[in-house]
Amino acid sequence: MTSIDQLRASQAMATLRNQSRVDSGDKTPTNPTSTVPAKMDAVSLSNQGKEIGKMHQQLATEPSFNEDKVAAIKAAIANGSYSVDPERLADNMIKFEDELAGL
């Protein structure tokens, strides 16, 4: 049985042999002054795509969360007045799972 060290060494040698074949392969000279015109790519967006782009730009400028609400919740937690309604929390979790199942 061959040891791992010998496998790695032979793999490196094979890689070097393959690289030298590629380097010494038949190279066709290229003509830099070719008269073939280069093709230009073109993209056109549908109206829906344009609207999505506008929405993306608008959302990028708005904050991702309500800083005032977060500050109020942090203050309520700090002073011990924050309470969680377990029934409401459970209902919202079930609603969220139902929405995910519909995707």
C-alpha positions in Angstrom: 0.0 0.0 0.0 1.3 3.5 -0.8 1.7 6.1 1.9 -0.1 9.4 1.7 3.3 11.2 1.4 4.1 9.3 -1.8 0.7 10.0 -3.2 1.1 13.7 -2.7 4.6 13.7 -4.2 3.4 11.8 -7.3 0.5 14.1 -7.7 2.7 17.2 -7.7 5.0 15.6 -10.3 2.0 14.8 -12.5 0.8 18.4 -12.2 4.3 19.6 -13.2 4.3 17.3 -16.2 0.9 18.4 -17.3 1.9 22.1 -16.9 5.0 21.6 -19.0 2.9 19.9 -21.8 0.6 22.9 -21.8 3.5 25.4 -21.9 5.4 23.6 -24.7 2.2 22.9 -26.7 1.6 24.1 -30.2 1.0 27.8 -30.0 -0.8 29.5 -32.9 0.4 33.1 -33.4 -2.4 35.6 -33.1 -2.8 38.7 -35.3 -3.4 41.7 -33.1 -4.5 43.8 -36.1 -7.5 41.6 -36.9 -10.2 43.2 -39.0 -13.0 41.2 -37.4 -15.3 43.6 -35.5 -15.9 42.9 -31.8 -19.5 42.1 -30.9 -21.1 44.3 -28.2 -23.4 42.8 -25.7 -26.7 44.5 -25.1 -29.2 44.3 -22.2 -32.7 45.6 -22.1 -34.9 45.5 -19.0 -38.7 45.0 -19.0 -40.8 47.6 -17.2 -41.1 45.3 -14.3 -37.3 45.0 -14.1 -37.0 48.8 -14.1 -39.5 49.1 -11.3 -37.7 46.5 -9.2 -34.5 48.5 -9.8 -36.2 51.7 -8.6 -37.6 49.9 -5.5 -34.1 48.5 -4.7 -32.6 52.0 -4.9 -35.3 53.4 -2.6 -35.0 50.6 -0.1 -31.2 51.0 0.0 -31.6 54.6 1.2 -34.0 53.8 4.0 -33.0 52.4 7.4 -33.6 48.7 7.8 -35.2 49.0 11.2 -36.9 51.6 13.4 -34.2 53.0 15.6 -36.7 54.7 18.0 -38.7 51.5 18.5 -35.5 49.6 19.2 -34.3 52.2 21.7 -37.7 52.1 23.5 -37.6 48.3 23.8 -34.0 48.4 25.1 -35.1 51.0 27.7 -38.1 48.9 28.8 -35.9 45.8 29.1 -33.3 47.8 31.1 -35.8 49.1 33.6 -37.8 45.8 33.9 -41.1 47.1 32.4 -40.9 45.0 29.2 -43.4 42.2 29.1 -44.1 39.5 26.5 -47.7 38.3 25.8 -47.0 34.5 25.3 -50.3 34.0 23.4 -49.6 36.8 21.0 -46.1 35.5 20.5 -47.3 32.0 19.8 -49.9 33.2 17.3 -47.3 35.3 15.5 -44.9 32.3 15.3 -47.7 30.1 13.9 -48.6 32.8 11.4 -45.0 33.1 10.3 -44.6 29.3 9.8 -47.8 29.3 7.8 -46.5 32.1 5.5 -43.2 30.2 5.0 -45.1 27.0 4.1 -46.9 28.9 1.4 -43.7 29.9 -0.4 
